[in-house]
Amino acid sequence: MRFKITFNRTGKQRMLPMDYQYYLSAWIYKVIGQADPEFSDFLHSQGYLNGNKSFKLFSYSLLSFGKPVFWKEKSLFEIQENKLLLSVSFHLAETAEKFIIGLFNNQQVYVGDQFNGLDLVVTQVERLPEPVFKSTMSYRAVSPVVISLKDENSKYAQYLSPLNIEYPDLIRRNLLVKYCSIPNITILPDHLNFQFKMKSESKSKLVTIKPYTKEQSKVRGFVFDFTLTCPAVIHQLILSTGIGEKNSMGFGWVEVV
Protein backbone atom coordinates (compact mmCIF):
# COMPACT_ATOMS: atom_id res chain seq x y z
CA MET A 1 0.00 0.00 0.00
CA ARG A 2 1.11 3.53 -0.79
CA PHE A 3 0.85 6.72 1.25
CA LYS A 4 1.44 10.41 0.50
CA ILE A 5 3.23 12.34 3.24
CA THR A 6 3.00 16.14 3.29
CA PHE A 7 5.78 18.09 5.04
CA ASN A 8 6.04 21.73 6.01
CA ARG A 9 9.48 23.28 6.15
CA THR A 10 9.96 24.67 9.67
CA GLY A 11 13.48 26.09 9.62
CA LYS A 12 15.17 28.85 7.64
CA GLN A 13 17.61 26.50 5.92
CA ARG A 14 16.86 26.08 2.21
CA MET A 15 19.80 24.00 0.96
CA LEU A 16 19.29 20.26 0.46
CA PRO A 17 22.04 17.82 -0.62
CA MET A 18 21.36 16.34 -4.04
CA ASP A 19 21.98 12.82 -2.67
CA TYR A 20 19.43 12.98 0.16
CA GLN A 21 17.84 9.53 -0.24
CA TYR A 22 19.89 7.88 2.50
CA TYR A 23 18.64 10.39 5.08
CA LEU A 24 15.03 9.60 4.21
CA SER A 25 15.69 5.88 4.56
CA ALA A 26 17.26 6.42 8.00
CA TRP A 27 14.22 8.48 9.06
CA ILE A 28 11.73 5.80 7.94
CA TYR A 29 13.65 3.17 9.91
CA LYS A 30 13.65 5.48 12.93
CA VAL A 31 9.88 6.06 12.76
CA ILE A 32 9.22 2.33 12.46
CA GLY A 33 11.58 1.69 15.38
CA GLN A 34 9.74 4.13 17.64
CA ALA A 35 6.51 2.18 17.20
CA ASP A 36 7.86 -1.36 17.03
CA PRO A 37 11.57 -1.80 17.83
CA GLU A 38 11.39 -5.54 17.14
CA PHE A 39 10.06 -5.01 13.60
CA SER A 40 12.59 -2.23 12.95
CA ASP A 41 15.44 -4.49 14.07
CA PHE A 42 14.08 -7.26 11.87
CA LEU A 43 14.12 -4.96 8.82
CA HIS A 44 17.64 -3.74 9.62
CA SER A 45 19.29 -7.06 10.37
CA GLN A 46 17.36 -9.62 8.39
CA GLY A 47 14.34 -8.51 6.39
CA TYR A 48 12.24 -11.04 4.50
CA LEU A 49 14.45 -13.96 3.52
CA ASN A 50 14.57 -16.12 0.43
CA GLY A 51 17.67 -18.28 0.42
CA ASN A 52 20.64 -15.98 0.95
CA LYS A 53 18.76 -12.86 -0.18
CA SER A 54 17.02 -10.41 2.16
CA PHE A 55 14.32 -7.87 1.25
CA LYS A 56 12.97 -4.96 3.31
CA LEU A 57 9.69 -4.74 1.32
CA PHE A 58 9.23 -0.99 1.57
CA SER A 59 10.23 1.87 -0.67
CA TYR A 60 9.79 5.61 -1.12
CA SER A 61 9.76 8.19 -3.87
CA LEU A 62 11.91 11.21 -4.48
CA LEU A 63 10.92 14.33 -2.56
CA SER A 64 8.65 16.69 -4.49
CA PHE A 65 9.58 20.32 -3.84
CA GLY A 66 8.60 22.34 -6.90
CA LYS A 67 11.34 23.90 -9.02
CA PRO A 68 14.47 24.40 -6.91
CA VAL A 69 17.63 26.26 -7.83
CA PHE A 70 20.30 23.65 -8.60
CA TRP A 71 23.80 24.51 -7.41
CA LYS A 72 25.63 22.00 -9.59
CA GLU A 73 29.15 22.77 -8.35
CA LYS A 74 28.04 22.14 -4.75
CA SER A 75 25.57 19.30 -5.51
CA LEU A 76 22.82 21.18 -3.68
CA PHE A 77 19.18 22.07 -4.25
CA GLU A 78 18.00 25.46 -3.02
CA ILE A 79 14.39 24.83 -2.04
CA GLN A 80 11.88 27.62 -2.62
CA GLU A 81 8.71 25.82 -1.49
CA ASN A 82 7.50 25.54 2.09
CA LYS A 83 5.50 22.38 1.35
CA LEU A 84 7.21 19.15 0.30
CA LEU A 85 5.69 15.79 -0.65
CA LEU A 86 6.93 12.22 -0.30
CA SER A 87 5.29 8.91 -1.18
CA VAL A 88 6.11 5.77 0.81
CA SER A 89 4.99 2.19 0.25
CA PHE A 90 4.88 -0.97 2.36
CA HIS A 91 3.95 -4.56 1.70
CA LEU A 92 1.55 -4.88 4.62
CA ALA A 93 -1.96 -6.13 5.28
CA GLU A 94 -4.88 -3.76 4.69
CA THR A 95 -5.47 -3.62 8.44
CA ALA A 96 -2.16 -1.73 8.83
CA GLU A 97 -3.44 1.43 7.09
CA LYS A 98 -4.46 3.34 10.24
CA PHE A 99 -1.30 2.16 11.99
CA ILE A 100 0.94 3.62 9.26
CA ILE A 101 -0.98 6.92 9.15
CA GLY A 102 -0.72 7.30 12.92
CA LEU A 103 2.92 6.31 12.87
CA PHE A 104 4.07 9.09 10.52
CA ASN A 105 1.62 11.87 11.37
CA ASN A 106 3.18 14.89 13.15
CA GLN A 107 6.69 13.43 12.95
CA GLN A 108 9.62 15.83 12.75
CA VAL A 109 12.71 15.14 10.68
CA TYR A 110 15.95 16.77 9.60
CA VAL A 111 16.84 15.66 6.06
CA GLY A 112 20.46 16.37 5.26
CA ASP A 113 24.08 16.07 6.34
CA GLN A 114 26.08 17.99 8.91
CA PHE A 115 26.45 20.91 6.48
CA ASN A 116 23.12 21.31 4.69
CA GLY A 117 19.58 20.07 5.22
CA LEU A 118 15.94 20.87 5.88
CA ASP A 119 13.90 20.82 9.10
CA LEU A 120 10.50 19.34 8.27
CA VAL A 121 7.32 18.37 10.10
CA VAL A 122 4.66 15.97 8.79
CA THR A 123 1.31 17.74 8.46
CA GLN A 124 -0.71 15.07 6.63
CA VAL A 125 -0.57 11.37 5.76
CA GLU A 126 -3.07 9.86 3.35
CA ARG A 127 -3.53 6.49 1.65
CA LEU A 128 -3.15 6.59 -2.11
CA PRO A 129 -5.66 4.70 -4.28
CA GLU A 130 -4.45 1.63 -6.13
CA PRO A 131 -4.83 1.27 -9.89
CA VAL A 132 -6.81 -1.49 -11.56
CA PHE A 133 -4.22 -4.22 -11.99
CA LYS A 134 -4.03 -5.79 -15.45
CA SER A 135 -1.68 -8.42 -16.81
CA THR A 136 0.13 -5.78 -18.90
CA MET A 137 0.85 -2.37 -17.35
CA SER A 138 2.97 0.64 -18.30
CA TYR A 139 5.31 2.29 -15.82
CA ARG A 140 7.71 5.19 -15.47
CA ALA A 141 10.75 4.68 -13.25
CA VAL A 142 10.82 7.91 -11.23
CA SER A 143 13.86 6.99 -9.15
CA PRO A 144 16.76 4.95 -10.60
CA VAL A 145 16.22 1.22 -11.09
CA VAL A 146 19.25 -0.76 -9.90
CA ILE A 147 20.21 -4.14 -11.35
CA SER A 148 23.68 -5.50 -10.68
CA LEU A 149 25.93 -8.51 -11.19
CA LYS A 150 28.90 -9.35 -8.99
CA ASP A 151 31.77 -11.34 -10.37
CA GLU A 152 33.59 -13.65 -7.95
CA ASN A 153 36.90 -12.04 -8.87
CA SER A 154 35.66 -8.45 -8.56
CA LYS A 155 35.37 -6.40 -5.39
CA TYR A 156 32.59 -4.22 -6.76
CA ALA A 157 29.24 -4.97 -8.34
CA GLN A 158 28.66 -4.16 -12.00
CA TYR A 159 25.56 -2.00 -12.44
CA LEU A 160 23.76 -2.94 -15.63
CA SER A 161 22.04 -0.75 -18.21
CA PRO A 162 18.55 -1.71 -19.41
CA LEU A 163 20.18 -2.25 -22.80
CA ASN A 164 22.08 -5.25 -21.42
CA ILE A 165 20.77 -8.49 -22.92
CA GLU A 166 20.44 -10.05 -19.44
CA TYR A 167 18.43 -7.15 -17.99
CA PRO A 168 14.85 -8.45 -18.54
CA ASP A 169 15.70 -11.85 -17.04
CA LEU A 170 17.42 -10.24 -14.04
CA ILE A 171 14.35 -8.03 -13.45
CA ARG A 172 12.18 -11.16 -13.58
CA ARG A 173 14.40 -13.10 -11.18
CA ASN A 174 14.61 -10.20 -8.73
CA LEU A 175 10.81 -9.85 -8.60
CA LEU A 176 10.17 -13.57 -8.22
CA VAL A 177 12.76 -14.02 -5.48
CA LYS A 178 11.34 -10.98 -3.68
CA TYR A 179 7.80 -12.32 -4.04
CA CYS A 180 8.81 -15.75 -2.71
CA SER A 181 10.27 -14.13 0.44
CA ILE A 182 6.73 -13.21 1.57
CA PRO A 183 5.14 -15.68 4.01
CA ASN A 184 1.94 -17.52 2.98
CA ILE A 185 1.93 -16.36 -0.63
CA THR A 186 0.03 -17.88 -3.52
CA ILE A 187 2.39 -20.15 -5.46
CA LEU A 188 2.90 -18.99 -9.04
CA PRO A 189 3.13 -21.40 -12.00
CA ASP A 190 6.59 -22.43 -13.15
CA HIS A 191 6.09 -21.07 -16.67
CA LEU A 192 4.38 -17.75 -16.07
CA ASN A 193 4.03 -15.14 -18.80
CA PHE A 194 6.67 -12.44 -18.13
CA GLN A 195 7.57 -9.80 -20.72
CA PHE A 196 9.62 -6.65 -20.04
CA LYS A 197 9.78 -4.02 -22.79
CA MET A 198 11.52 -0.65 -22.80
CA LYS A 199 9.33 2.24 -23.98
CA SER A 200 11.87 5.08 -23.84
CA GLU A 201 15.58 5.77 -23.77
CA SER A 202 17.23 5.17 -20.40
CA LYS A 203 19.12 7.81 -18.43
CA SER A 204 21.93 6.91 -16.04
CA LYS A 205 21.90 8.27 -12.47
CA LEU A 206 24.79 7.95 -9.99
CA VAL A 207 23.73 8.29 -6.34
CA THR A 208 26.00 8.60 -3.30
CA ILE A 209 24.98 6.53 -0.27
CA LYS A 210 26.04 7.57 3.26
CA PRO A 211 28.01 10.62 2.07
CA TYR A 212 30.81 11.97 4.29
CA THR A 213 31.11 8.65 6.18
CA LYS A 214 33.53 5.72 6.06
CA GLU A 215 30.71 3.65 4.51
CA GLN A 216 30.24 6.05 1.59
CA SER A 217 29.51 4.28 -1.68
CA LYS A 218 28.08 5.08 -5.09
CA VAL A 219 25.19 3.25 -6.75
CA ARG A 220 24.26 3.55 -10.42
CA GLY A 221 20.71 3.09 -11.63
CA PHE A 222 18.66 4.08 -14.66
CA VAL A 223 15.35 5.86 -15.20
CA PHE A 224 13.13 4.93 -18.14
CA ASP A 225 9.60 4.01 -19.21
CA PHE A 226 8.63 0.37 -19.67
CA THR A 227 5.75 -2.07 -19.98
CA LEU A 228 5.56 -5.30 -18.05
CA THR A 229 3.39 -8.35 -18.57
CA CYS A 230 3.16 -10.59 -15.51
CA PRO A 231 0.64 -11.82 -12.89
CA ALA A 232 -1.34 -9.13 -11.05
CA VAL A 233 0.29 -10.08 -7.72
CA ILE A 234 3.67 -9.08 -9.15
CA HIS A 235 2.30 -5.71 -10.27
CA GLN A 236 0.96 -5.22 -6.72
CA LEU A 237 4.39 -6.11 -5.34
CA ILE A 238 6.08 -3.53 -7.59
CA LEU A 239 3.82 -0.74 -6.33
CA SER A 240 4.32 -1.84 -2.71
CA THR A 241 8.07 -2.38 -2.75
CA GLY A 242 9.57 -0.93 -5.94
CA ILE A 243 11.37 -2.72 -8.76
CA GLY A 244 14.99 -3.85 -8.91
CA GLU A 245 17.44 -3.72 -6.01
CA LYS A 246 17.95 -1.43 -2.99
CA ASN A 247 14.30 -0.33 -2.80
CA SER A 248 14.55 0.52 0.91
CA MET A 249 17.27 3.02 -0.04
CA GLY A 250 14.89 4.85 -2.38
CA PHE A 251 15.68 3.08 -5.66
CA GLY A 252 13.19 1.63 -8.12
CA TRP A 253 10.14 3.75 -7.32
CA VAL A 254 7.72 3.63 -10.27
CA GLU A 255 4.48 5.31 -11.24
CA VAL A 256 1.79 3.80 -13.45
CA VAL A 257 1.62 5.61 -16.78
C-alpha positions as CSV (number, residue, x, y, z in Angstrom):
1,M,0.0,0.0,0.0
2,R,1.1,3.5,-0.8
3,F,0.8,6.7,1.3
4,K,1.4,10.4,0.5
5,I,3.2,12.3,3.2
6,T,3.0,16.1,3.3
7,F,5.8,18.1,5.0
8,N,6.0,21.7,6.0
9,R,9.5,23.3,6.1
10,T,10.0,24.7,9.7
11,G,13.5,26.1,9.6
12,K,15.2,28.9,7.6
13,Q,17.6,26.5,5.9
14,R,16.9,26.1,2.2
15,M,19.8,24.0,1.0
16,L,19.3,20.3,0.5
17,P,22.0,17.8,-0.6
18,M,21.4,16.3,-4.0
19,D,22.0,12.8,-2.7
20,Y,19.4,13.0,0.2
21,Q,17.8,9.5,-0.2
22,Y,19.9,7.9,2.5
23,Y,18.6,10.4,5.1
24,L,15.0,9.6,4.2
25,S,15.7,5.9,4.6
26,A,17.3,6.4,8.0
27,W,14.2,8.5,9.1
28,I,11.7,5.8,7.9
29,Y,13.7,3.2,9.9
30,K,13.6,5.5,12.9
31,V,9.9,6.1,12.8
32,I,9.2,2.3,12.5
33,G,11.6,1.7,15.4
34,Q,9.7,4.1,17.6
35,A,6.5,2.2,17.2
36,D,7.9,-1.4,17.0
37,P,11.6,-1.8,17.8
38,E,11.4,-5.5,17.1
39,F,10.1,-5.0,13.6
40,S,12.6,-2.2,12.9
41,D,15.4,-4.5,14.1
42,F,14.1,-7.3,11.9
43,L,14.1,-5.0,8.8
44,H,17.6,-3.7,9.6
45,S,19.3,-7.1,10.4
46,Q,17.4,-9.6,8.4
47,G,14.3,-8.5,6.4
48,Y,12.2,-11.0,4.5
49,L,14.5,-14.0,3.5
50,N,14.6,-16.1,0.4
51,G,17.7,-18.3,0.4
52,N,20.6,-16.0,1.0
53,K,18.8,-12.9,-0.2
54,S,17.0,-10.4,2.2
55,F,14.3,-7.9,1.3
56,K,13.0,-5.0,3.3
57,L,9.7,-4.7,1.3
58,F,9.2,-1.0,1.6
59,S,10.2,1.9,-0.7
60,Y,9.8,5.6,-1.1
61,S,9.8,8.2,-3.9
62,L,11.9,11.2,-4.5
63,L,10.9,14.3,-2.6
64,S,8.6,16.7,-4.5
65,F,9.6,20.3,-3.8
66,G,8.6,22.3,-6.9
67,K,11.3,23.9,-9.0
68,P,14.5,24.4,-6.9
69,V,17.6,26.3,-7.8
70,F,20.3,23.6,-8.6
71,W,23.8,24.5,-7.4
72,K,25.6,22.0,-9.6
73,E,29.2,22.8,-8.4
74,K,28.0,22.1,-4.8
75,S,25.6,19.3,-5.5
76,L,22.8,21.2,-3.7
77,F,19.2,22.1,-4.3
78,E,18.0,25.5,-3.0
79,I,14.4,24.8,-2.0
80,Q,11.9,27.6,-2.6
81,E,8.7,25.8,-1.5
82,N,7.5,25.5,2.1
83,K,5.5,22.4,1.4
84,L,7.2,19.1,0.3
85,L,5.7,15.8,-0.7
86,L,6.9,12.2,-0.3
87,S,5.3,8.9,-1.2
88,V,6.1,5.8,0.8
89,S,5.0,2.2,0.3
90,F,4.9,-1.0,2.4
91,H,4.0,-4.6,1.7
92,L,1.5,-4.9,4.6
93,A,-2.0,-6.1,5.3
94,E,-4.9,-3.8,4.7
95,T,-5.5,-3.6,8.4
96,A,-2.2,-1.7,8.8
97,E,-3.4,1.4,7.1
98,K,-4.5,3.3,10.2
99,F,-1.3,2.2,12.0
100,I,0.9,3.6,9.3
101,I,-1.0,6.9,9.2
102,G,-0.7,7.3,12.9
103,L,2.9,6.3,12.9
104,F,4.1,9.1,10.5
105,N,1.6,11.9,11.4
106,N,3.2,14.9,13.2
107,Q,6.7,13.4,13.0
108,Q,9.6,15.8,12.7
109,V,12.7,15.1,10.7
110,Y,16.0,16.8,9.6
111,V,16.8,15.7,6.1
112,G,20.5,16.4,5.3
113,D,24.1,16.1,6.3
114,Q,26.1,18.0,8.9
115,F,26.5,20.9,6.5
116,N,23.1,21.3,4.7
117,G,19.6,20.1,5.2
118,L,15.9,20.9,5.9
119,D,13.9,20.8,9.1
120,L,10.5,19.3,8.3
121,V,7.3,18.4,10.1
122,V,4.7,16.0,8.8
123,T,1.3,17.7,8.5
124,Q,-0.7,15.1,6.6
125,V,-0.6,11.4,5.8
126,E,-3.1,9.9,3.4
127,R,-3.5,6.5,1.7
128,L,-3.1,6.6,-2.1
129,P,-5.7,4.7,-4.3
130,E,-4.4,1.6,-6.1
131,P,-4.8,1.3,-9.9
132,V,-6.8,-1.5,-11.6
133,F,-4.2,-4.2,-12.0
134,K,-4.0,-5.8,-15.5
135,S,-1.7,-8.4,-16.8
136,T,0.1,-5.8,-18.9
137,M,0.8,-2.4,-17.3
138,S,3.0,0.6,-18.3
139,Y,5.3,2.3,-15.8
140,R,7.7,5.2,-15.5
141,A,10.7,4.7,-13.2
142,V,10.8,7.9,-11.2
143,S,13.9,7.0,-9.1
144,P,16.8,5.0,-10.6
145,V,16.2,1.2,-11.1
146,V,19.2,-0.8,-9.9
147,I,20.2,-4.1,-11.3
148,S,23.7,-5.5,-10.7
149,L,25.9,-8.5,-11.2
150,K,28.9,-9.3,-9.0
151,D,31.8,-11.3,-10.4
152,E,33.6,-13.7,-8.0
153,N,36.9,-12.0,-8.9
154,S,35.7,-8.5,-8.6
155,K,35.4,-6.4,-5.4
156,Y,32.6,-4.2,-6.8
157,A,29.2,-5.0,-8.3
158,Q,28.7,-4.2,-12.0
159,Y,25.6,-2.0,-12.4
160,L,23.8,-2.9,-15.6
161,S,22.0,-0.8,-18.2
162,P,18.5,-1.7,-19.4
163,L,20.2,-2.3,-22.8
164,N,22.1,-5.2,-21.4
165,I,20.8,-8.5,-22.9
166,E,20.4,-10.0,-19.4
167,Y,18.4,-7.2,-18.0
168,P,14.9,-8.4,-18.5
169,D,15.7,-11.8,-17.0
170,L,17.4,-10.2,-14.0
171,I,14.4,-8.0,-13.4
172,R,12.2,-11.2,-13.6
173,R,14.4,-13.1,-11.2
174,N,14.6,-10.2,-8.7
175,L,10.8,-9.8,-8.6
176,L,10.2,-13.6,-8.2
177,V,12.8,-14.0,-5.5
178,K,11.3,-11.0,-3.7
179,Y,7.8,-12.3,-4.0
180,C,8.8,-15.7,-2.7
181,S,10.3,-14.1,0.4
182,I,6.7,-13.2,1.6
183,P,5.1,-15.7,4.0
184,N,1.9,-17.5,3.0
185,I,1.9,-16.4,-0.6
186,T,0.0,-17.9,-3.5
187,I,2.4,-20.1,-5.5
188,L,2.9,-19.0,-9.0
189,P,3.1,-21.4,-12.0
190,D,6.6,-22.4,-13.1
191,H,6.1,-21.1,-16.7
192,L,4.4,-17.7,-16.1
193,N,4.0,-15.1,-18.8
194,F,6.7,-12.4,-18.1
195,Q,7.6,-9.8,-20.7
196,F,9.6,-6.7,-20.0
197,K,9.8,-4.0,-22.8
198,M,11.5,-0.7,-22.8
199,K,9.3,2.2,-24.0
200,S,11.9,5.1,-23.8
201,E,15.6,5.8,-23.8
202,S,17.2,5.2,-20.4
203,K,19.1,7.8,-18.4
204,S,21.9,6.9,-16.0
205,K,21.9,8.3,-12.5
206,L,24.8,8.0,-10.0
207,V,23.7,8.3,-6.3
208,T,26.0,8.6,-3.3
209,I,25.0,6.5,-0.3
210,K,26.0,7.6,3.3
211,P,28.0,10.6,2.1
212,Y,30.8,12.0,4.3
213,T,31.1,8.6,6.2
214,K,33.5,5.7,6.1
215,E,30.7,3.7,4.5
216,Q,30.2,6.1,1.6
217,S,29.5,4.3,-1.7
218,K,28.1,5.1,-5.1
219,V,25.2,3.2,-6.7
220,R,24.3,3.6,-10.4
221,G,20.7,3.1,-11.6
222,F,18.7,4.1,-14.7
223,V,15.3,5.9,-15.2
224,F,13.1,4.9,-18.1
225,D,9.6,4.0,-19.2
226,F,8.6,0.4,-19.7
227,T,5.8,-2.1,-20.0
228,L,5.6,-5.3,-18.0
229,T,3.4,-8.4,-18.6
230,C,3.2,-10.6,-15.5
231,P,0.6,-11.8,-12.9
232,A,-1.3,-9.1,-11.0
233,V,0.3,-10.1,-7.7
234,I,3.7,-9.1,-9.2
235,H,2.3,-5.7,-10.3
236,Q,1.0,-5.2,-6.7
237,L,4.4,-6.1,-5.3
238,I,6.1,-3.5,-7.6
239,L,3.8,-0.7,-6.3
240,S,4.3,-1.8,-2.7
241,T,8.1,-2.4,-2.7
242,G,9.6,-0.9,-5.9
243,I,11.4,-2.7,-8.8
244,G,15.0,-3.9,-8.9
245,E,17.4,-3.7,-6.0
246,K,18.0,-1.4,-3.0
247,N,14.3,-0.3,-2.8
248,S,14.5,0.5,0.9
249,M,17.3,3.0,0.0
250,G,14.9,4.9,-2.4
251,F,15.7,3.1,-5.7
252,G,13.2,1.6,-8.1
253,W,10.1,3.8,-7.3
254,V,7.7,3.6,-10.3
255,E,4.5,5.3,-11.2
256,V,1.8,3.8,-13.4
257,V,1.6,5.6,-16.8
